[in-house]
Amino acid sequence: MVACNFDSIRTVLLHDPGAAWTYGVNIDWLGRIVEQHRGQRLGAVMAERIFGPLYTHR
């Protein structure tokens, strides 16, 4: 299992190609980039920029 931490980002291969399927760590990298750029945790950025606007009241 791949977790959102630096160990998962450093992982090259979990198994031989074609032997099994595992989602890539690209989303881990993207999350770290967003956190560094915004200066906030990813969850806070998503709440502010994505989930907050989705739940607007009329």
C-alpha positions in Angstrom: 0.0 0.0 0.0 1.3 3.5 -0.8 0.8 6.2 1.8 1.1 9.9 1.5 4.5 10.3 3.0 8.1 10.7 1.9 8.8 7.0 2.0 6.1 6.4 -0.7 7.6 9.2 -2.8 11.0 7.5 -2.7 9.6 4.1 -3.8 10.7 3.2 -7.2 8.9 -0.2 -7.9 6.8 -2.2 -5.5 6.7 -5.2 -7.8 7.9 -6.3 -11.3 6.0 -4.7 -14.2 3.0 -6.8 -15.2 3.0 -8.8 -11.9 0.5 -6.7 -10.1 -1.2 -3.2 -10.1 -0.6 -0.4 -7.7 -1.6 3.2 -8.1 1.4 5.5 -8.7 2.9 8.0 -6.2 2.3 10.9 -8.6 -0.6 12.2 -6.4 1.7 12.2 -3.4 4.1 14.4 -5.3 1.4 16.7 -6.4 0.1 17.0 -2.9 3.5 17.9 -1.6 3.9 20.6 -4.4 0.5 22.1 -3.5 1.4 22.2 0.2 4.7 23.9 -0.4 3.3 26.4 -2.9 0.3 27.3 -0.7 2.0 27.1 2.7 -0.9 24.9 4.0 -1.8 21.3 4.4 -3.4 19.7 1.4 -6.7 19.1 3.2 -7.0 22.8 4.1 -6.3 23.9 0.5 -8.9 21.4 -0.8 -11.4 22.6 1.7 -10.9 26.3 0.8 -10.5 25.9 -3.0 -12.6 22.9 -3.9 -15.1 21.7 -1.3 -16.1 25.1 0.1 -17.2 26.5 -3.2 -19.2 23.3 -4.0 -21.4 23.8 -0.9 -22.4 27.3 -1.5 -25.8 28.4 -0.2 -28.4 30.1 -2.4 
